[in-house]
């Protein structure tokens, strides 16, 4: 993996953690926003890893 992949995986991990902390601290609809942010961070990290392996497989 190149440096940009590591950067975006680390960024998505930070986004997921912020989402978890937001969901833990909030109540009501903001709690769902925190869970959505966490899901977005996890999905973005998996997509970044998938793009890496798709690019490696195409060569």
Chimera marker file (.cmm) of the C-alpha trace (Angstrom):
<marker_set name="trace">
<marker id="1" x="0.000" y="0.000" z="0.000" r="1" g="1" b="0" radius="0.5"/>
<marker id="2" x="1.141" y="3.482" z="-0.710" r="1" g="1" b="0" radius="0.5"/>
<marker id="3" x="1.214" y="6.430" z="1.652" r="1" g="1" b="0" radius="0.5"/>
<marker id="4" x="-2.094" y="7.883" z="0.517" r="1" g="1" b="0" radius="0.5"/>
<marker id="5" x="-3.895" y="4.623" z="1.331" r="1" g="1" b="0" radius="0.5"/>
<marker id="6" x="-2.432" y="4.615" z="4.845" r="1" g="1" b="0" radius="0.5"/>
<marker id="7" x="-3.409" y="8.269" z="5.251" r="1" g="1" b="0" radius="0.5"/>
<marker id="8" x="-7.019" y="7.676" z="4.240" r="1" g="1" b="0" radius="0.5"/>
<marker id="9" x="-7.309" y="4.559" z="6.391" r="1" g="1" b="0" radius="0.5"/>
<marker id="10" x="-6.002" y="6.511" z="9.392" r="1" g="1" b="0" radius="0.5"/>
<marker id="11" x="-8.367" y="9.383" z="8.588" r="1" g="1" b="0" radius="0.5"/>
<marker id="12" x="-11.338" y="7.035" z="8.373" r="1" g="1" b="0" radius="0.5"/>
<marker id="13" x="-10.342" y="5.445" z="11.692" r="1" g="1" b="0" radius="0.5"/>
<marker id="14" x="-10.347" y="8.897" z="13.279" r="1" g="1" b="0" radius="0.5"/>
<marker id="15" x="-13.754" y="9.636" z="11.744" r="1" g="1" b="0" radius="0.5"/>
<marker id="16" x="-15.100" y="6.322" z="13.087" r="1" g="1" b="0" radius="0.5"/>
<marker id="17" x="-13.771" y="7.040" z="16.581" r="1" g="1" b="0" radius="0.5"/>
<marker id="18" x="-15.248" y="10.526" z="16.573" r="1" g="1" b="0" radius="0.5"/>
<marker id="19" x="-18.550" y="8.974" z="15.539" r="1" g="1" b="0" radius="0.5"/>
<marker id="20" x="-18.418" y="6.484" z="18.382" r="1" g="1" b="0" radius="0.5"/>
<marker id="21" x="-17.629" y="9.184" z="20.936" r="1" g="1" b="0" radius="0.5"/>
<marker id="22" x="-20.401" y="11.371" z="19.511" r="1" g="1" b="0" radius="0.5"/>
<marker id="23" x="-22.882" y="8.494" z="19.714" r="1" g="1" b="0" radius="0.5"/>
<marker id="24" x="-21.864" y="7.772" z="23.299" r="1" g="1" b="0" radius="0.5"/>
<marker id="25" x="-22.186" y="11.377" z="24.419" r="1" g="1" b="0" radius="0.5"/>
<marker id="26" x="-25.383" y="12.256" z="22.546" r="1" g="1" b="0" radius="0.5"/>
<marker id="27" x="-29.003" y="11.331" z="22.928" r="1" g="1" b="0" radius="0.5"/>
<marker id="28" x="-31.841" y="11.269" z="20.453" r="1" g="1" b="0" radius="0.5"/>
<marker id="29" x="-31.221" y="11.876" z="16.790" r="1" g="1" b="0" radius="0.5"/>
<marker id="30" x="-27.612" y="12.984" z="17.307" r="1" g="1" b="0" radius="0.5"/>
<marker id="31" x="-26.844" y="9.482" z="18.535" r="1" g="1" b="0" radius="0.5"/>
<marker id="32" x="-27.895" y="8.145" z="15.124" r="1" g="1" b="0" radius="0.5"/>
<marker id="33" x="-25.644" y="10.706" z="13.476" r="1" g="1" b="0" radius="0.5"/>
<marker id="34" x="-22.706" y="9.388" z="15.519" r="1" g="1" b="0" radius="0.5"/>
<marker id="35" x="-23.471" y="5.816" z="14.521" r="1" g="1" b="0" radius="0.5"/>
<marker id="36" x="-23.771" y="6.892" z="10.893" r="1" g="1" b="0" radius="0.5"/>
<marker id="37" x="-20.421" y="8.644" z="11.105" r="1" g="1" b="0" radius="0.5"/>
<marker id="38" x="-18.867" y="5.512" z="12.557" r="1" g="1" b="0" radius="0.5"/>
<marker id="39" x="-20.360" y="3.361" z="9.794" r="1" g="1" b="0" radius="0.5"/>
<marker id="40" x="-19.101" y="5.810" z="7.180" r="1" g="1" b="0" radius="0.5"/>
<marker id="41" x="-15.565" y="5.640" z="8.589" r="1" g="1" b="0" radius="0.5"/>
<marker id="42" x="-15.540" y="1.839" z="8.598" r="1" g="1" b="0" radius="0.5"/>
<marker id="43" x="-17.028" y="1.602" z="5.107" r="1" g="1" b="0" radius="0.5"/>
<marker id="44" x="-14.532" y="4.146" z="3.774" r="1" g="1" b="0" radius="0.5"/>
<marker id="45" x="-11.612" y="2.188" z="5.228" r="1" g="1" b="0" radius="0.5"/>
<marker id="46" x="-12.842" y="-1.069" z="3.697" r="1" g="1" b="0" radius="0.5"/>
<marker id="47" x="-13.359" y="0.683" z="0.356" r="1" g="1" b="0" radius="0.5"/>
<marker id="48" x="-9.809" y="2.024" z="0.475" r="1" g="1" b="0" radius="0.5"/>
<marker id="49" x="-8.423" y="-1.466" z="1.107" r="1" g="1" b="0" radius="0.5"/>
<marker id="50" x="-10.627" y="-2.881" z="-1.672" r="1" g="1" b="0" radius="0.5"/>
<marker id="51" x="-9.357" y="-0.255" z="-4.137" r="1" g="1" b="0" radius="0.5"/>
<marker id="52" x="-5.777" y="-1.198" z="-3.280" r="1" g="1" b="0" radius="0.5"/>
<marker id="53" x="-6.321" y="-4.886" z="-3.927" r="1" g="1" b="0" radius="0.5"/>
<marker id="54" x="-8.359" y="-4.223" z="-7.069" r="1" g="1" b="0" radius="0.5"/>
<marker id="55" x="-5.507" y="-2.089" z="-8.444" r="1" g="1" b="0" radius="0.5"/>
<marker id="56" x="-2.922" y="-4.696" z="-7.479" r="1" g="1" b="0" radius="0.5"/>
<marker id="57" x="-4.974" y="-7.459" z="-9.096" r="1" g="1" b="0" radius="0.5"/>
<marker id="58" x="-5.404" y="-5.540" z="-12.369" r="1" g="1" b="0" radius="0.5"/>
<marker id="59" x="-1.640" y="-5.357" z="-12.954" r="1" g="1" b="0" radius="0.5"/>
<link id1="1" id2="2" r="1" g="1" b="0" radius="0.2"/>
<link id1="2" id2="3" r="1" g="1" b="0" radius="0.2"/>
<link id1="3" id2="4" r="1" g="1" b="0" radius="0.2"/>
<link id1="4" id2="5" r="1" g="1" b="0" radius="0.2"/>
<link id1="5" id2="6" r="1" g="1" b="0" radius="0.2"/>
<link id1="6" id2="7" r="1" g="1" b="0" radius="0.2"/>
<link id1="7" id2="8" r="1" g="1" b="0" radius="0.2"/>
<link id1="8" id2="9" r="1" g="1" b="0" radius="0.2"/>
<link id1="9" id2="10" r="1" g="1" b="0" radius="0.2"/>
<link id1="10" id2="11" r="1" g="1" b="0" radius="0.2"/>
<link id1="11" id2="12" r="1" g="1" b="0" radius="0.2"/>
<link id1="12" id2="13" r="1" g="1" b="0" radius="0.2"/>
<link id1="13" id2="14" r="1" g="1" b="0" radius="0.2"/>
<link id1="14" id2="15" r="1" g="1" b="0" radius="0.2"/>
<link id1="15" id2="16" r="1" g="1" b="0" radius="0.2"/>
<link id1="16" id2="17" r="1" g="1" b="0" radius="0.2"/>
<link id1="17" id2="18" r="1" g="1" b="0" radius="0.2"/>
<link id1="18" id2="19" r="1" g="1" b="0" radius="0.2"/>
<link id1="19" id2="20" r="1" g="1" b="0" radius="0.2"/>
<link id1="20" id2="21" r="1" g="1" b="0" radius="0.2"/>
<link id1="21" id2="22" r="1" g="1" b="0" radius="0.2"/>
<link id1="22" id2="23" r="1" g="1" b="0" radius="0.2"/>
<link id1="23" id2="24" r="1" g="1" b="0" radius="0.2"/>
<link id1="24" id2="25" r="1" g="1" b="0" radius="0.2"/>
<link id1="25" id2="26" r="1" g="1" b="0" radius="0.2"/>
<link id1="26" id2="27" r="1" g="1" b="0" radius="0.2"/>
<link id1="27" id2="28" r="1" g="1" b="0" radius="0.2"/>
<link id1="28" id2="29" r="1" g="1" b="0" radius="0.2"/>
<link id1="29" id2="30" r="1" g="1" b="0" radius="0.2"/>
<link id1="30" id2="31" r="1" g="1" b="0" radius="0.2"/>
<link id1="31" id2="32" r="1" g="1" b="0" radius="0.2"/>
<link id1="32" id2="33" r="1" g="1" b="0" radius="0.2"/>
<link id1="33" id2="34" r="1" g="1" b="0" radius="0.2"/>
<link id1="34" id2="35" r="1" g="1" b="0" radius="0.2"/>
<link id1="35" id2="36" r="1" g="1" b="0" radius="0.2"/>
<link id1="36" id2="37" r="1" g="1" b="0" radius="0.2"/>
<link id1="37" id2="38" r="1" g="1" b="0" radius="0.2"/>
<link id1="38" id2="39" r="1" g="1" b="0" radius="0.2"/>
<link id1="39" id2="40" r="1" g="1" b="0" radius="0.2"/>
<link id1="40" id2="41" r="1" g="1" b="0" radius="0.2"/>
<link id1="41" id2="42" r="1" g="1" b="0" radius="0.2"/>
<link id1="42" id2="43" r="1" g="1" b="0" radius="0.2"/>
<link id1="43" id2="44" r="1" g="1" b="0" radius="0.2"/>
<link id1="44" id2="45" r="1" g="1" b="0" radius="0.2"/>
<link id1="45" id2="46" r="1" g="1" b="0" radius="0.2"/>
<link id1="46" id2="47" r="1" g="1" b="0" radius="0.2"/>
<link id1="47" id2="48" r="1" g="1" b="0" radius="0.2"/>
<link id1="48" id2="49" r="1" g="1" b="0" radius="0.2"/>
<link id1="49" id2="50" r="1" g="1" b="0" radius="0.2"/>
<link id1="50" id2="51" r="1" g="1" b="0" radius="0.2"/>
<link id1="51" id2="52" r="1" g="1" b="0" radius="0.2"/>
<link id1="52" id2="53" r="1" g="1" b="0" radius="0.2"/>
<link id1="53" id2="54" r="1" g="1" b="0" radius="0.2"/>
<link id1="54" id2="55" r="1" g="1" b="0" radius="0.2"/>
<link id1="55" id2="56" r="1" g="1" b="0" radius="0.2"/>
<link id1="56" id2="57" r="1" g="1" b="0" radius="0.2"/>
<link id1="57" id2="58" r="1" g="1" b="0" radius="0.2"/>
<link id1="58" id2="59" r="1" g="1" b="0" radius="0.2"/>
</marker_set>
